[in-house]
Amino acid sequence: MEENGLKYNIGTVKGITPENVWKYFAEISSVPRGSGNEEKISRYFENFAKSHNFWYKRDNSNNILIRKEASRGYENAPGVILQGHMDMVCEKTPESTHDFLKDPIKLLKDGEFIKADGTTLGGDDGIAAAMALAVLDDSSLCHPMIEVLLTTDEEVGMNGARNFDCSLLKGRRLINLDSEEEGEIIVSCAGGMRIEVSLPVERQKAPEGCVFKTVLISGLKGGHSGSDIHLQRASAIKLLGRVLKGIENICGLCDIFGGSKDNAIPREASAIIFIKPEYEGKIKEELSRFENIFANEYSKEEYGISVKLSDFNGAPEFVMSEKTFNKAVDMLNVMPYGVMTMSSKMPSLVESSVNIGVLRSFEDKITVVSAPRSSVISRRDVIEEQFKAISRILGAQIELRGKYPAWEYKENSPLRDVMVGTFKDLFNCEPKVNSIHAGLECGLFAGAVPEMDMASIGPDMSGVHTTEEKLSIPSVERTYRYLTEILKRLK
């Protein structure tokens, strides 16, 4: 890990309790670990296991399983799995020069919160790994045999969990540490998939006498495509589709971009357009009009939505044909986004949704990657058919990948009962036993080991998958105390 970054991070969390949890969080934050770039962080966990003489298995997907034997008096108790993922979503502010492939996350203390300097924090799910290592490292704790499973590529389709050999697991009780609200015990979650639609692009010579401009939509809140989708925040990609529809008669299109992660609500989107010089004033008027429309429509959900025109430095030789431009605009405007259905069994729970996460144009195609979710498989299938129909109508190609199952609620869960009782005893109040619309790896483990008894907890986090991500210091302390007490009671 990068020495200067580690020293800085250790200094930032010095004196915060529980000290071991924050020490490990500082170390984990100092190792680059974006999805698909987990080899270094996986080796960090491997070295931890070696240094503590724990049994471990690191597989070809860089998942790691570490096993610690039961403490005295717990030898006959069934084992417990502590599970989280090691990768993080990599987002940064426009002015940040952070390189996620080599730079450590720079931790900052802000009152009772830990955040990052201009980037996502990676509390999702670095704090899970930190708490799990702290448990493994503490010889004073009372607990059954513990297995710590840390997976890769969770944020881009749960590929690590998908490829993990679950026959390695001895435990049949699993505590997932990937939740983001203290006092909530998650007992089921949505399933989902990724859908990529590719629209063929026809290009032609750029007309003479035109000028090139950039339309930029920015200033949106963004957020997690599962846990924040019910907040009705705007999608920069969808807004761009509306803006381009409004100006398609007075401009042409060169390229189009938006978002960076399929599981994050896009905060920015842009288009490189070409216009006759005399239309620049009209274009600016239209963009100003849309900016006012969006401010009115999203007055409660958003603030500071910006729709601006700027000069583009360059003169592309080829631009999209009018036919392609029209199809691209139609595609953006008809693609579903947001909440599709609410649960009839749990009225406050989103049942099905779609996030349009990434928009890109290339020389020969425009691609849009979406992330549908649903706790009801038939609803997910309906959304899939919608995308297939849109693709057929537009003459586009469609690719379906990364399907993961829902984690269904179990009526009988001894683990859940212990967790509920422990919470009431520690904090003198009832926890919320809930389902979430976001995806958790528990669905894959449930499919592989149907008898697995599972629940998910975690400390308070906000702004997950955005540069506003924050992790509550007091909540981490309480959640870790809660976790260790649960382990003590699982005899």
N, C-alpha and C positions, 0 to 999 in steps of 0.2 A: 504494500500500500504506500501511497505517496506520503513521505515522512512529514513534510511541512503541513500538509493538510490534516494529517492525523494529530499532530501536536496542537494545531488550532482547534480541532473539534474536541479533543480531550479537555482542553482548557475551557471551552464553551460550556461543557456539561459538568465541570468540576464542582463538587459539593451538592449536586442534585441527587436526591434519593429516589429509588434504590440505586446506589452507586454502581453496582455491577451491571444492571440493565443499561444504564446510560453510558457506561464505559464501552460495552459491546455495541451499542447503537452508534457511538462515535467512530468506532473501528469499522463497522459495516458501512457507514456513510462515507468513509474515506476510500472505499474500493469501488471503482466504476462498475455498475451492475444494471445497465439498461437491458431490456428484454433482448435476447440473442447475444448478449455480451456478458455471460455469467461465469465464464471459466475461472477468472481470477477470484471472484467471490466464493465460488464453489471450492476452490483450493484453500481459501481462507478457512472455511468450515472444516475441510479435511485436516488442515494443520491443527485446528482446535481439537478435533477428536484424537489425533495422534498425541498431542501434548498432554492430554488427560487420560491416555490409555483406554479410551472407549472403543468398543467395536463399532465399525462404520462400514458403509458401502456407498461409494460414489459411482454412479452409472454413466453410460455413454451420453445421456442427456444432461449431465452435470447435476442431476438431482443428488441429494445426499441424505442418507439415513444414519443416524447416530443412536446407539443404544447404551443406556445406563442401567445397571442392575438395581433391583429394589433395595430400599433402605431396610435396616434391621426391623423385623416385625411385620414387614410387608411382602415377604418372600412368596407367600401363597396367594396374594391379591392379583387379579387380572391386570395385565399391562395397560398402559395409557400412552396414546400417541399425541404429541404436541405438533401441530402442523401449520406451516405457513409457506409463503413463497419468497424467493430471494431477489427476484427481479423487480424493477420499478419503472414507472412511466417517466419518460424524459421530456420535460417541457421547460422552456426558459423564456424570459422576457426578451423583447426585440433587441434591447441594448446589451444583453448579456453576451459575453465572449466564452462562456463555459463550454468545454468540450467533454461531452458525456462518455467518450471512449477512453479518456485518460485522466480527467480532472476529478478530484474528490468533491463531493457535495460539501459546501461550506455552511456549517450550522450556525445559526444565530439564536440567541435567547431574547425573547420579547415578552417581558413580564412573566406570566405563567405558561408561556408557550415556547416550543422550539419550532423554528422555521428554517428555511434555506435562503441563501443570498441570490435572488434572481432566478431560481430554478424550483422545480418540484423538490419536495423534501425526501420522498421515499419512505415516509412513515408507513405507508402502504407498500410493502409489508415488512419494512426493516425492523419495526418495533416488535413484531412477532418473533423474528429470528433472535433479536436481542434478549427478549424475555426467555426464550427457550434455552439459549446458551447460559443465561444466568441461573436457570434451574439446574442445568447439567453441572454447572461449576460449583454449586453450593452443596457441600457435604453435610450441612446441618439440617437440611430439609427432610421431612418424612414423606415417602411416596412409594407407589408400586414401581415395577419395572417401567422405565420411560423410554420411548422411542421418539426422537425428534426427526421429523421429515420436512425438509426444505426443498421446494420444487422450483423449476425454472419455467420461463416463458408463460407465466400465468396471465400476464397482461395482454398477450397477443394470441390467446386461444387455448390456454391451459395445456400447452403441449408437453411440459414436463410431467405433470400428473397423468396425462394421457399415456405417456410412454413408460411410466414407472411400473415396475414389477411388484404388484401388491402382495404376491405370495411371500415376499420378504418380511412383511409385517407380522409380528407376533401378537400385538395388541388388538383388541376388538372394541376399544373405547377411544374415540378420537375427539380432541378439543382443537378445533380450528381457531387460529388467532388472527383472522383476517377481517374482523368486523370493526366498525368505526364509530360505535356509539356505546359508551359505558352504560351499564344498567340494562342492556338488552342482550338476551340470549336468542341467537338465531337458530331455528330448527328446520328450516327449509329454504330453498332459493330457486331462482329461475334457471332454465336451461337456455341455450342460445347457439349461435353460429356466426359465421362471417359470410357475407355475400359481396362479390366483386362483379360489377357490371362494366363491360368495356365497349364503348361506342366507337365504331370506326370513324376516322377523320379523313376527309378530303381536303387537300391543300392546293392553293393556287398562288400565282405571283401576286405580291402586294401591289395594289393600284398606285399609280404615280400621283404625287401631290398630296398624299395623306400624311398625317402625323400620328405618332404612337403615344398612347397614354396608359396609365395604370389606374384601375378602379380598385380601391381598397376598402373593405369593410372590416372594422376593428373595434376594440373597446368592449367586447362582450365578456360575460362572466365565464362562460364555458362550464366545465364540471364533469363529473363521472357519468358515463352514459347509462348506467343502471340506477345508482342510488340518487342521482340528481334529476333524472328525466322527468319526474312528476312536478318539478318546480317550474315547468313551462318556460325555461330559458330559451332564448333565440339560438338558432343554428346559423352561423355566418355563411355556411354553404347555401342553405335555403334562402337566406336574405339576398345573397348574390344572384341566385336564380331569378328572384323577383325584379331586382334592379336591371339585370340584363334584358329581361322581357320588356321592361319599360323603355329601354333605349335601343332595342335591336333594329329599329327603323332608321337610326341616324348614326350607327357605328357598325364596325365589323369586329371579329374576334380573332385574336392570335393564339392566346393560351389562357389557361384557367387553372387556379390552384385553391386549395382550402384544407384546413385542418392538418393534423400530423399523426394522430392516433385514432384507430377505429373505435376505441372504447372511451374516447374523450369527446365531449360536445365541442365542436370547433369554435374557437374564439375569433379567428380571422379567416378571410377568404379574399382572393383578388383575381382580377382578369386584366390581361393586356389587350387593349382594344386599339383599333385604328379609326380615325375620323378625318373628314375634311376640316381644314382649319376653321372655317366659318361656323362649324357646329360646336366648338368648344364651349361657348357660353351657354348654349342650350343643354349640353350634357351636364354642366355644373348645376344648372337650374334643376334638372331632373334628379341629380344626386342629392341636392339639398332638400328637394321635396320628399324623397324616400327617407332621408335621415329624420325628417319631422314625422313622417308616418310611423317609422319604427319606434321613435321616442314615445309617441302616443300609444301605440299598440302594446309596448312592453314597459309602460311607466312604472309598474310594480315589480317586474321581474328583472329588469336590466337598468343600467344607467350608463350614459355616455356612449351610446352606439354611434360610431363615426362612419360616414360614407363619403369618401373623398376621391378627388381626381388629381393625379400628379403626372409629371413628365416621365416617360420611359426612356431610359438611356440606351438607345439602340434603334436599329431599323431592320426588323426581320424581313428576309427576302420572300418568305412564303407565309401566307395566312390561311385561316380556315375558310372554306367555302360558305356561302350563305346558307346552303342546305345543312351543313354540319352545325353552323351556329344555331340555326333554328331547332335542330334536334337536341343539341346540348342544353339549350334553354328549356325545352319541353321536358327533358329527362330530369333536370334539377327541380322543376316545379311539380312534377307528378310523383316523384319518389316519396314514399311515406317517411315521416319523421315525427318523433314524439310518442306520446301515450296512444296506443291503439285500443286497448280494452282494460277495464278495471275488474278486479276479482269480485265475483258475486258471493264468495264465501267469506272474504275479508275485505269489506268495502273500501278500506283505506289503502289497500295494496294494489299496486300496478300489476296487472296480469300479463300484458303484452306491450312491447314498445319497439321502436326502431331508432337507431342513431345513425345518421350519415356522417361518418368520421373523417374520411380522407378523399379529397378530390385532386386529381392530377391530369395534366395533359401531356401527351408525347407527340412525336412527329406523326404517328399513324393512328393514335387512339386517345380517348379520354376515359379514365377509369374512376369509378366511384366505389369505395368500400364502405359497406354498412354493417351494423351489428344488431340484428334482431334478437330479442329476448322474449321468453314466455315461460310461465310456470305450468302452462297447459300445452302439451305437444301439438294438439290439433290446431291451436291458435297459431303456433309457430309455423305449422305447415301452410296455413292460410296466407301468412305474410310471405313465405317462400314463393307461393304461387303468384302473388301480386308482382313480385320482382321478375318472375319468369315471364309474366304477361307483358310487363313494361318493356322487357328486353326484346321480346318477339315483335312488338309493335314498332320499336325504334330500330330494329335490325341490329341489336347489340348482342355481344356474347355475355354469358353469365357463368360464374364459377362459384360453387358452394364449398365451403371448407370449415374445418374446426368445429363441427357440431359437438356440443357437450350436453349431457342430460340434466334435467332438473333434479334437485334433491327433494324428495317428497317427505312430507311430515309423517312421523311415526307416533301412533297413539301411545305405545309403550316404550319409554326411554328411562331406564334407571339412572343413566348419566345425567339427563336433564333434571331429574328429580333431585339428585344430590346438588347440582349447580344452583337450582332455585332455592333449596333449603339453606345452602351456604351463604348465598347473597342476602337472604332475609336475616340470618343470624349476624352477619358482619355489619350490615348497613341499616338494619331495622326498617326495611321497606321491601316491597315486592319488585322483582325485576320484570321487565317486559319480555314475554316469550313471543317471539315474532318471526315472520317470514320476510325475506327481502327480495327485491326485484333484481338486484345485482347477482352476478354469477359467483359461485364459490366452487372450489375444487371438490367439495364434499359430494357433489353429484357424481363425479367420476369414481370416487372411492366407494360410494353406495352401489354403483353399478358393478364394480369389481368384487366387492365384499358385502353382499346384501345384509349380512347380520351385523355389520358395523354400527355401533351406537354413537351418534355424533351430535355435537352442538358447537356453535361458534360464538366467541366473545372478542372484545377488544376495547382499547381506550378511546376516548373522544378524539376524533380528528375532523378537521374541516378543510374545505378547498382541495380535496383529494383529486389528483390528476391535473392540478393547475399550479401556477407559481404562487398562489395564495395559500398553499397547503400549510396547515399548522397542527401540531401535536400537543395536547394538553399535558403539562408536567404533573399536576396533582392527579389527573385521571390515570396516568401510567402507574403512579405509585399505588393507587387503590386497586387497579386491575391486576397488578402483579401480586399484591397481597391476597386478592381474591383467588387468583390462579393457584398460588401455593397452598392456600387453605383447602381448595377443592382437592388437590392432590393428596393432602393429608387425610381427607375423609374418604378417599376411594380405596378402602381396604377390601 
